[in-house]
Amino acid sequence: MVPQTRDSDILILGAGGAGLFAALHAHQAAPELGITVAVKGLLGKCGCTRMVQGGYNVALAAEDSVERHFMDTIEGGKWLPDQELAWKLVTLAIERVHELENELGCFFDRNPDGTVHQKAFAGQSFDRTVHKGDLTGIEIMNRLAEQVWARRIQRLEEHRAVELIKTSGGDAIAGVLFIDMRTGDYVFVRARAVLLATGGGPTMYRYHTPSGDKTCDGLAMALRAGLALRDMEMVQFHPTGLLAGAHTRMTGTVLEEGLRGAGGFLLGGNKERFMPSHDPKAERATRDVVSRAMFTEMRKGNTTPHGGLYISMAHLGPERVRREFKGMVERCADCGFDLAGALVEVVPTAHYMMGGVEFAPDCTTALPGLFVAGEDSGGVHGANRLGGNGVANSTVFGAVAGDRMAAWVRNQRFRQPDGPAIDAAIARCERPFGTRAGDLEVLRERLFDTMWERVGILRNASGLAQGLAELDALDAELERTGVGDTTRVFNLSWHDWLNLQSLVAVSRAITQAAAARQESRGAHYREDFPHTGSLETSAYTSIRADGTVAMKPVAFTRVRPGQSLLKHAA
Ligand SMILES: Cc1cc2nc3c(=O)[nH]c(=O)nc-3n(C[C@H](O)[C@H](O)[C@H](O)COP(=O)(O)OP(=O)(O)OC[C@H]3O[C@@H](n4cnc5c(N)ncnc54)[C@H](O)[C@@H]3O)c2cc1C
């Protein structure tokens, strides 16, 4: 099958905060360049940046500082973040928020004196989260999309990237193979520079928050292209995902952290509080601590009818709850629950992957011509991401990548792709049409179970080994399972098959990295290694497609454990 071909100087995969900022910055730096944004969904309507509720961390206030934001990020990340990446995050976040407001047209909430309002978020020593009510992502994405639409930037919507194609010598990237989901045709786009910004997304867990278009395709493609992923064991769970039954897409979606912050209680199936017996901060402990306590109660069988726990707000006064948490009360009402006056079932839900492609502060990767930004990248957050640092990460590094790619392509020619690699990628994608049809739903359920039970909030060596064996079996079975419908036009079963293939590959990487880290740190908790190892010798996991994991030392380029950049501190 010969794919259609086209050329673009710069090709951007993904249209979230990272992809769209990259497009705008590359265009601003070099308007004469051909720039294409290719996206699995519709530009402006998909991905997780649109789902951002809480807001954007940035040190704007006179009493705050980039050093303080940096120290919160490093300490929150349990000394695993790459310090140069974290420094870039906190310093450039200021520029990006000014750009969002003054050039792109975002309106963030303001104080009566006209300054930007910044709210409190967990794990931070200063209230620095800029927001637009609790719909911050919609404001950011609408303005970014309008600006992209207004410029000479090409769009390939409903185009799913399926393989990063190198030159025949393998020394650089030559372009990307896509499926045009609207026709089922293959399309090869040759590009001088490619940005991977498909946004990760831990949707292999039974309960998860990210949008359904995110199935770790970018990370799976990076592995197949020979790149190393770091920190893959670090998957963040949000404690309060809504539990509304198995057959609604609302299950897993977030009930915001502010509910616990305001004084909400978590109750077991026996309707009694359990958090005070797990941590002195009770419901106000950090996300990882609360999620672990909840999972422990669930394992004990202290559960609600749907197998979760309850959140209770009524003791704060239903009127206050309705006033302060209007969006959350409405979300629960949509599912038949009364958040203000009664109990609502909740469950910890997989939210964010701290891990991703190893990259340098200028967004380059080990493969010349391939750049990475946003949730596909690893190393900015280490063992934990602070709420509010996710969208800052995407926009900061998206912009860096756009600037860098525009400069880089000046000295680059289009490269010839490796023809057999394109053929092999097409053969892989075609596989489910040549095999007897099976039930993909059953395989997805098995993946959910494996990741939730064995590679989830509490881990141990035997569970991880069993998890890996189950993933191997799943992988083999997926290879033998076909899709019945052979139409190519919007064949969602075909795309489900491809989604599962990416999710299984990345689940294996999470499991192998989790087995290699024999300690507990941040989001990664090992029941058989409950303590955190020496911070001085902190090392990050670096995994490749063959499953080999290297432990690489963290370079303390700006501050060492026990020290601080804050003058009044140690
Ligand atoms: C419910 C929720 C609330 C959140 N709230 C906050 C918050 O308050 N503050 C915060 O800082 N962070 C928050 N986050 C995290 C934040 O959303 C992410 O960190 C960030 O938006 C990721 O940006 P991105 O550009 O990397 O990816 P995304 O915005 O997810 O974009 C990824 C893009 O890649 C596309 N794509 C995927 N696969 C392919 C493929 N194969 N081919 C082509 N395109 C593809 C997708 O369609 C999408 O357009 C939240 C996340 C969720 C899920």
The ligand as an ORCA input file, in Angstrom:
! r2SCAN-3c Opt
* xyz 0 1
  C      -9.159     16.441     34.143
  C      -7.788     17.044     34.113
  C      -7.549     18.204     34.830
  C      -6.273     18.770     34.818
  N      -6.071     19.932     35.520
  C      -4.858     20.501     35.505
  C      -4.623     21.727     36.201
  O      -5.513     22.288     36.823
  N      -3.387     22.282     36.112
  C      -2.371     21.697     35.413
  O      -1.271     22.243     35.387
  N      -2.566     20.534     34.732
  C      -3.770     19.921     34.773
  N      -3.961     18.760     34.082
  C      -2.846     18.208     33.298
  C      -2.736     18.952     31.964
  O      -3.964     18.829     31.300
  C      -1.647     18.363     31.091
  O      -0.459     18.403     31.819
  C      -1.377     19.179     29.819
  O      -2.518     19.830     29.379
  C      -0.856     18.295     28.718
  O      -0.651     19.084     27.544
  P      -0.095     18.416     26.211
  O      -0.085     19.466     25.169
  O       1.170     17.699     26.494
  O      -1.165     17.289     25.867
  P      -2.728     17.404     25.508
  O      -3.285     18.734     25.798
  O      -3.380     16.248     26.123
  O      -2.726     17.235     23.932
  C      -2.329     16.028     23.306
  C      -2.737     16.104     21.848
  O      -2.172     14.992     21.127
  C      -3.160     14.432     20.284
  N      -2.783     13.048     19.978
  C      -2.746     11.977     20.801
  N      -2.316     10.884     20.118
  C      -2.090     11.289     18.845
  C      -1.651     10.626     17.664
  N      -1.359      9.327     17.646
  N      -1.539     11.343     16.525
  C      -1.837     12.675     16.500
  N      -2.264     13.343     17.583
  C      -2.378     12.658     18.743
  C      -4.430     14.590     21.092
  O      -5.568     14.443     20.280
  C      -4.240     16.008     21.626
  O      -4.581     16.959     20.644
  C      -5.223     18.167     34.085
  C      -5.475     16.997     33.363
  C      -6.741     16.434     33.374
  C      -6.973     15.178     32.603
*
